Amino acid sequence: MDATTSGNPTIQYHNITDQPITAIVAAPVPTFQRQVRHCFGDSTPGEFPLAANPSIVLHVLTACNLDPQDLAKLEATCSFFRQPANFAPDYELSISELAALDMCRKRAIFKPMTDEERQSLKQRCGGSWKLVLRFLLAGEACCRREKSQAIAGPGHSIAITSTGVAYSFGSNSSGQLGHGTTEEEWRPRQIRFLQGIRIIQGAAGAGRTMLISDAGRVYAFGKDSFGEAEYGVQGTKLVTTPQPVESLKDIFVVQAAIGNFFTAVLSREGRVYTFSWGKGSKLGHQTDPNDVEPQPLLGALENIPVVQIAAGYCYLLCLACQPSGMSVYSVGCGLGGKLGHGSRTDEKYPRLIEQFQLLNLQPMVVAAGAWHAAVVGRDGRVCTWGWGRYGCLGHGNEECESVPKVVEALCKVKAVHVATGDYTTFVVSDDGDVYSFGCGESASLGHNTGAEGQGNRHANVLSPELVMSLKQVNERVVQISLTNSIYWNAHTFALTKSGKLYAFGAGDKGQLGVELVNNQTERVNPERVDIDLN
């Protein structure tokens, strides 16, 4: 949008015709009341609608000799100040609100929304486009939407490129690779049945996989149950190719999380739905374990938008976005103190974890391991809580923590990402360094200081240690994914900024995506997977 097409008086900056000095001096100079210079109006000079004419605003600010650095910051606020906005002016919005709306329109999950849906989201987020923008950006940051990602499932793996192409490899006894067979794959293989569909998110559970498209559709394959235990007999029907989940066709889904006995999905509006594990109202609703209908998560989060969900062994964490800031809610089984409320009791409805307020920490990323959990704060601090077995909390011991506790050993590290598994934790710093601690089984921690691949590769680590084997690849790591299962040997993926994928840990089913020789069952050092996710 510019001044020449907005329907307001045109401001000329060029081609000013020469006039005699006397004509200029003689021209009457109008005087204006300074108190009438505000953003609205259509008649009095000085009252042009700033909110509808950002290009004019930029010219005016430049003409007022605004500090160049401040002007540069203002221009960087939004591309709104550099190109036409391409939508009709809204005289009710301030400049900052209009700029936020313009940026919202560029987000993938916002684009297809109708005006009614957008207004509904605005009210759900707190009645401001700036709050909507914060909600959208927070979700993209913690879930890697629209970006490449790797998923280390129980015995099988999923890799998604930045263009939305999905690959799978590893164990396939239930058809969870989506290739139409039940044969193992030892190398990444593109899921041809999804050709032409852009995948933006995925989740891998025991014998099953869920993938989410940019249109919000969910495709599931493998065991046909949403709630079976990993050792259970439910889900005897096998689905070997991706099939849309019909019960979710009216919900635009942006994330899925598979926990033991239940599955959860997150809608683009920030609503949480769960399948199964409702017996005894364990998730606030009563359902049959084989129920395939999503149930809304009732309670405190009904009117609060959620940006990320994370599922562990019989519990769920929700990262919520409120006008007052970010917060974490937990629901489900409280064994080991993994719900973070200072006790080990179950919670049928989502309950706010209050400890973050006491720590003055704004949660930005949540991770739910089998029996413990972790959070990264806006300031880069890392908190862990739950069952501390094998040192997975990083506090130098194996004690349980029933409320979030800052990992002091990482006080000089600014973390940006955290991943948890079965008694294992990984932290990624803002400069790409990776730290790990917890159970060293299957060499999934990446530590190998002994000669010729021996040494402490299977040792438990009670405090965070720098993963030197990843440091040596000379690539900046942006994401870690590790197996979150108590029944499978763990493997780990490290994704770099350039799109390279490295794998280590258990690989007996081909889940590493690399060939093992001489009867090997695991890979000690990170090895490059033959796939470019960028």
C-alpha positions in Angstrom: 0.0 0.0 0.0 1.3 3.5 -0.7 0.1 7.0 -0.6 -0.9 7.2 -4.2 -3.4 4.3 -4.0 -4.8 4.6 -0.5 -7.5 7.1 -1.3 -5.8 9.8 0.9 -4.2 13.0 -0.4 -1.0 12.4 -2.3 2.3 13.6 -0.8 4.7 14.7 -3.4 8.5 14.4 -2.8 9.8 15.0 -6.3 9.3 17.2 -9.4 8.5 20.3 -7.4 8.1 23.1 -9.9 10.3 26.2 -9.5 8.6 29.2 -8.0 9.8 32.8 -7.5 11.0 33.5 -3.9 8.4 36.2 -3.6 5.6 33.7 -4.3 6.8 31.4 -1.7 7.2 34.1 0.9 3.9 35.6 0.1 2.0 32.4 0.5 0.0 32.2 3.7 1.4 29.7 6.2 -1.4 27.9 8.1 -1.0 27.3 11.8 -2.0 24.1 13.3 -3.0 23.1 16.8 -0.4 20.6 18.0 -3.0 18.8 20.1 -4.9 17.7 17.0 -2.0 15.7 15.6 -3.2 12.2 16.2 -3.6 9.1 14.1 -7.2 9.4 13.1 -9.3 11.9 11.1 -10.1 12.9 7.6 -10.4 16.6 7.4 -8.1 18.6 9.6 -4.5 19.0 8.4 -2.1 17.0 10.5 -4.7 14.2 11.2 -3.9 11.8 8.3 -4.5 8.2 9.2 -1.1 6.9 10.1 -2.3 3.4 10.8 -3.4 3.0 7.2 -0.4 4.6 5.5 2.8 3.0 6.8 4.7 4.3 3.7 3.8 7.9 4.7 4.8 7.1 8.3 8.2 6.1 7.2 8.6 9.3 5.1 7.4 11.4 8.0 9.8 9.7 10.4 12.7 10.2 8.0 11.8 13.8 7.5 11.8 14.3 11.3 15.5 13.4 11.4 14.9 10.1 13.3 18.1 8.5 14.5 19.3 6.2 11.7 19.7 3.3 14.1 16.2 3.7 15.4 14.9 4.0 11.9 16.7 0.8 10.9 15.1 -1.0 13.8 11.7 0.3 12.8 12.1 -0.8 9.3 13.2 -4.2 10.5 10.1 -4.5 12.6 8.1 -5.7 9.5 8.5 -5.9 5.8 5.4 -3.7 5.9 7.7 -0.7 5.7 9.5 -1.9 2.6 6.7 -3.0 0.3 3.0 -2.8 -0.3 0.8 -4.4 2.3 -1.7 -5.7 -0.3 -4.7 -5.5 1.9 -7.3 -2.8 2.6 -6.5 -0.2 5.3 -8.0 -0.8 8.8 -8.4 2.6 10.5 -9.0 1.0 13.9 -5.5 -0.5 14.1 -2.3 1.1 15.4 0.9 0.9 13.4 2.3 -1.9 15.6 -1.0 -3.9 15.3 -1.1 -3.4 11.5 2.6 -4.5 11.2 1.9 -7.6 13.4 -1.1 -8.5 11.2 1.0 -8.2 8.1 3.6 -10.6 9.6 0.9 -13.0 10.7 -0.3 -13.1 7.1 3.0 -14.5 6.0 2.9 -17.5 8.5 2.0 -20.8 6.9 -0.8 -21.8 9.3 -2.3 -18.3 9.2 -2.6 -17.9 5.5 -5.4 -20.4 4.8 -7.6 -19.1 7.7 -10.8 -17.3 6.9 -11.4 -13.8 8.3 -13.8 -15.3 10.9 -11.2 -17.9 11.9 -8.6 -15.2 12.2 -10.7 -13.0 14.4 -11.5 -16.0 16.6 -7.8 -16.8 17.0 -7.2 -13.1 17.8 -9.7 -13.2 20.7 -8.3 -16.5 21.9 -4.8 -15.1 22.1 -5.9 -12.0 24.0 -7.5 -9.6 21.5 -4.3 -8.4 19.8 -2.5 -9.2 16.6 0.8 -8.8 18.4 -0.3 -11.6 20.7 -1.3 -13.7 17.7 2.1 -13.1 16.1 3.8 -14.2 19.3 1.7 -17.3 19.5 2.6 -18.2 15.9 6.3 -17.5 16.2 6.5 -19.4 19.5 5.0 -22.5 17.9 7.4 -22.3 14.9 10.4 -21.9 17.2 9.8 -24.9 19.5 8.4 -27.3 16.9 10.5 -26.5 13.8 7.4 -26.0 11.6 8.3 -25.5 8.0 11.8 -26.7 8.7 13.7 -29.9 8.3 13.6 -32.4 11.2 14.4 -35.9 12.3 12.4 -38.2 14.6 14.0 -41.1 16.4 11.2 -43.4 17.2 11.1 -46.8 19.0 13.0 -48.9 16.5 12.2 -46.8 13.4 12.9 -43.3 12.2 11.4 -40.4 10.2 13.2 -37.6 8.4 11.4 -34.6 6.9 13.1 -32.2 4.5 12.6 -28.5 4.5 10.4 -28.9 1.4 8.1 -31.3 3.2 9.3 -34.7 1.7 9.1 -37.5 4.3 11.5 -40.5 4.5 11.4 -43.5 6.8 13.7 -46.3 7.8 14.2 -49.0 10.5 11.9 -51.6 12.0 8.7 -52.2 10.0 6.9 -55.1 11.6 3.6 -53.2 11.7 4.0 -51.3 8.5 5.0 -48.1 10.4 7.4 -47.0 7.6 4.5 -46.4 5.2 5.9 -48.2 2.2 3.2 -50.8 1.7 5.3 -53.6 3.2 6.5 -54.9 6.5 10.1 -55.2 5.5 12.9 -53.4 7.4 14.7 -50.5 5.6 18.3 -49.8 6.5 18.5 -46.7 4.4 16.2 -43.6 4.3 13.5 -44.3 1.8 11.0 -41.7 0.5 7.4 -42.4 1.4 6.0 -42.4 -2.2 2.4 -42.6 -1.1 2.7 -39.0 0.2 4.1 -37.6 -3.0 2.6 -34.2 -3.7 1.8 -33.7 0.0 4.0 -31.3 2.0 4.7 -32.7 5.5 5.5 -30.3 8.2 5.4 -32.4 11.4 5.6 -36.0 12.6 5.5 -38.3 15.5 6.7 -41.9 16.0 5.5 -44.4 18.5 5.8 -48.1 19.0 4.8 -49.6 15.7 3.1 -46.5 14.4 3.7 -43.2 12.8 1.7 -40.0 12.4 2.6 -37.3 9.8 1.0 -33.8 9.4 0.6 -31.9 6.2 0.7 -28.2 5.7 -3.0 -28.4 5.1 -3.5 -29.6 8.6 -4.4 -33.2 7.7 -3.0 -36.1 9.7 -1.8 -39.3 8.1 -1.3 -42.4 10.2 0.1 -45.8 9.5 1.3 -48.9 11.4 -0.8 -50.2 14.2 -4.3 -48.8 13.9 -4.8 -48.0 17.6 -4.1 -44.6 19.2 -3.8 -45.8 22.7 -2.2 -49.3 23.0 0.7 -49.9 25.3 4.0 -50.8 23.6 3.7 -54.4 24.9 -0.1 -54.6 24.4 -2.2 -56.5 21.9 -4.4 -53.7 20.7 -4.1 -52.4 17.2 -3.9 -55.8 15.6 -4.9 -54.4 12.2 -1.9 -53.1 10.3 -2.0 -50.1 8.0 1.1 -50.2 5.8 0.5 -47.0 3.8 -0.3 -43.5 5.0 -4.1 -43.0 5.6 -5.8 -39.8 6.5 -7.3 -39.9 10.0 -11.0 -39.2 9.2 -11.9 -38.3 12.8 -9.5 -35.3 12.5 -10.7 -34.0 9.2 -12.5 -31.1 10.7 -9.5 -30.1 12.9 -6.5 -28.3 11.4 -3.7 -30.1 13.2 -0.2 -28.7 13.5 1.5 -31.2 15.9 1.0 -34.7 17.2 2.6 -36.4 20.3 2.5 -40.1 21.0 2.7 -41.3 24.6 2.1 -44.6 26.2 -1.6 -45.5 26.2 -2.7 -42.3 24.5 -2.1 -39.9 21.6 -2.5 -36.1 21.6 -2.8 -33.6 18.8 -2.6 -29.8 18.7 -4.8 -27.6 16.5 -3.6 -24.4 14.8 -5.9 -22.5 17.2 -3.9 -23.9 20.1 -6.5 -26.5 21.3 -5.4 -29.9 22.5 -7.2 -33.1 21.7 -6.4 -36.6 23.0 -7.2 -40.2 21.9 -7.8 -43.1 24.3 -6.4 -43.5 27.8 -9.5 -41.9 29.1 -10.5 -44.8 31.4 -11.1 -43.5 34.8 -11.1 -39.9 33.4 -7.3 -39.9 33.5 -7.3 -37.1 30.9 -10.4 -35.4 32.0 -12.8 -37.5 29.9 -14.1 -41.1 29.9 -13.3 -43.1 26.7 -12.6 -46.7 25.6 -8.9 -47.5 25.1 -9.7 -48.3 21.4 -11.6 -45.0 20.8 -10.5 -43.3 17.6 -12.5 -40.1 18.2 -10.5 -37.1 19.5 -11.6 -35.6 22.8 -10.9 -32.0 23.7 -8.6 -31.6 26.7 -10.9 -30.0 29.3 -10.0 -27.8 32.2 -7.7 -24.8 32.5 -6.5 -24.9 28.9 -9.9 -24.7 27.3 -9.6 -21.0 26.7 -5.8 -20.7 26.7 -3.8 -21.2 23.4 -1.1 -23.9 23.5 1.9 -23.7 21.2 3.6 -27.1 21.9 2.7 -30.5 23.4 5.0 -33.2 24.6 4.0 -36.7 25.7 5.9 -39.1 28.0 4.9 -42.2 29.9 1.3 -41.6 30.8 1.5 -37.9 31.0 1.3 -34.8 28.8 3.0 -31.4 29.0 1.5 -28.3 27.3 3.4 -25.0 26.6 0.8 -22.3 26.7 0.9 -18.7 25.4 -0.9 -16.1 27.4 -0.8 -12.3 27.4 1.1 -12.4 30.7 3.8 -14.7 29.1 4.6 -18.4 28.5 3.6 -21.1 30.9 3.6 -24.9 31.2 0.7 -27.2 32.2 0.9 -30.9 33.0 -1.7 -33.7 33.2 -1.7 -37.4 33.8 0.4 -39.8 35.9 2.5 -38.1 38.6 4.8 -41.0 39.5 8.4 -39.8 40.1 7.2 -36.2 40.4 7.2 -35.7 36.6 4.2 -33.4 36.6 6.2 -30.8 38.4 3.8 -29.8 41.2 5.8 -30.8 44.2 4.0 -34.2 44.7 3.6 -37.5 42.9 -0.2 -37.5 42.6 -2.0 -37.8 39.3 -3.8 -34.9 37.7 -7.0 -35.5 35.7 -7.0 -31.9 34.3 -4.2 -29.7 33.1 -2.6 -27.9 36.1 -0.2 -24.9 35.9 3.4 -25.6 37.0 3.9 -22.7 39.3 7.6 -23.2 39.9 8.6 -21.3 36.8 7.1 -18.1 38.2 9.2 -18.5 41.4 12.3 -19.0 39.2 11.4 -16.0 37.1 11.8 -18.2 34.0 9.8 -17.8 30.8 9.5 -21.4 29.3 10.1 -21.5 25.5 10.6 -25.2 24.8 9.3 -28.3 26.6 10.4 -31.9 26.4 8.7 -34.9 28.0 10.9 -38.0 28.6 9.5 -41.3 29.7 9.9 -40.4 33.4 11.4 -36.9 33.5 10.9 -33.6 31.8 12.8 -30.5 30.8 12.3 -26.9 29.8 14.4 -24.2 28.1 13.8 -20.7 29.2 13.9 -17.5 27.2 17.1 -16.6 29.0 18.7 -19.9 28.1 18.5 -21.6 31.4 17.5 -25.3 31.5 15.2 -26.8 34.1 14.6 -30.5 34.7 12.4 -32.5 37.0 10.9 -36.0 37.6 12.7 -39.3 38.2 16.4 -38.7 38.3 17.6 -42.2 37.7 21.0 -42.6 35.9 21.5 -38.8 36.4 19.1 -37.8 33.6 18.2 -34.6 35.4 21.8 -33.3 35.3 22.1 -32.3 38.9 25.0 -34.6 39.7 22.9 -37.2 41.5 20.1 -39.7 40.9 17.6 -38.0 43.1 14.0 -37.2 42.1 12.9 -33.6 41.7 9.1 -33.0 42.0 9.4 -29.4 40.9 11.5 -27.9 38.0 15.1 -27.2 39.1 17.7 -25.2 37.2 20.6 -27.3 35.9 23.4 -25.3 37.6 26.1 -27.1 35.6 24.8 -25.3 32.5 24.8 -21.8 34.0 27.3 -20.6 31.5 25.5 -22.1 28.6 22.7 -20.4 26.8 20.4 -23.2 25.7 18.0 -23.0 22.7 16.8 -26.6 22.4 16.3 -29.7 24.7 15.4 -33.3 24.0 14.5 -36.1 26.4 14.2 -39.8 26.2 14.2 -42.8 28.5 16.4 -41.4 31.3 18.4 -39.4 28.8 18.7 -35.6 28.2 20.3 -33.6 25.4 20.8 -29.8 25.4 21.8 -27.7 22.4 23.4 -24.2 23.0 22.9 -21.1 20.9 26.4 -21.7 19.3 25.5 -25.3 18.3 27.3 -27.2 21.0 25.6 -30.3 22.4 25.6 -31.5 26.0 24.1 -34.8 27.2 23.6 -36.6 30.5 21.8 -39.6 31.9 21.7 -43.3 30.9 24.6 -44.3 28.6 23.1 -47.6 27.4 23.4 -48.3 23.6 26.0 -45.5 23.4 23.2 -43.1 22.8 24.8 -40.2 24.7 27.6 -39.8 22.2 30.4 -39.9 24.7 33.5 -41.8 23.6 36.8 -40.9 25.3 38.4 -44.3 25.4 40.9 -45.6 22.8 39.6 -47.3 19.7 36.0 -46.7 20.5 36.0 -48.1 24.0 36.0 -46.3 27.4 33.0 -44.8 28.9 30.6 -45.0 25.9 28.1 -47.0 28.0 28.7 -45.1 31.3 25.9 -43.1 32.9 26.6 -39.4 33.1 25.2 -37.5 36.2 26.1 -34.0 35.0 26.0 -32.3 31.6 29.0 -33.2 29.4 29.9 -31.7 26.1 29.5 -34.2 23.3 32.9 -34.0 21.7 32.1 -36.5 19.0 29.5 -34.0 17.6 31.9 -31.1 18.1 34.4 -32.8 15.8 32.0 -32.9 12.9 32.4 -29.1 12.6 28.8 -28.5 12.0 26.4 -26.4 14.0 23.7 -28.6 15.5 20.2 -27.2 15.6 18.1 -30.2 16.6 18.5 -33.4 18.6 16.0 -36.3 18.6 16.3 -39.4 20.7 14.2 -42.5 21.3 11.6 -41.9 24.0 10.6 -45.5 25.0 11.2 -47.7 27.9 11.1 -50.9 25.8 13.5 -50.1 23.0 17.2 -49.4 22.9 17.8 -45.8 22.2 19.3 -44.1 19.2 20.0 -40.4 18.6 19.9 -38.0 15.7 21.7 -34.7 15.4 20.6 -32.3 12.7 22.9 -29.5 11.6 22.0 -26.1 10.2 23.2 -27.1 6.8 20.7 -30.0 6.7 23.2 -32.8 7.4 21.9 -35.7 9.6 24.2 -37.6 12.0 23.1 -40.8 13.9 24.5 -42.9 16.7 23.3 -45.4 19.3 21.3 -48.6 18.7 20.9 -49.6 15.1 20.0 -53.3 15.1 16.8 -52.6 13.1 18.2 -50.1 10.6 16.9 -47.2 12.6 20.2 -45.2 12.2 19.9 -45.2 8.4 23.5 -46.4 8.1 24.8 -49.9 7.5 26.3 -51.8 10.4 29.1 -54.4 9.8 30.7 -57.3 11.7 27.6 -58.1 13.7 27.5 -54.6 15.2 24.3 -53.5 16.9 25.1 -49.9 17.6 27.1 -47.0 16.4 29.4 -45.3 18.9 30.4 -42.2 17.0 28.0 -40.0 15.0 27.9 -41.1 11.4 26.5 -39.1 8.5 23.2 -40.4 7.2 23.0 -40.4 3.4 20.2 -37.8 3.1 20.2 -34.0 2.7 17.3 -32.5 4.6 17.8 -29.0 3.2 
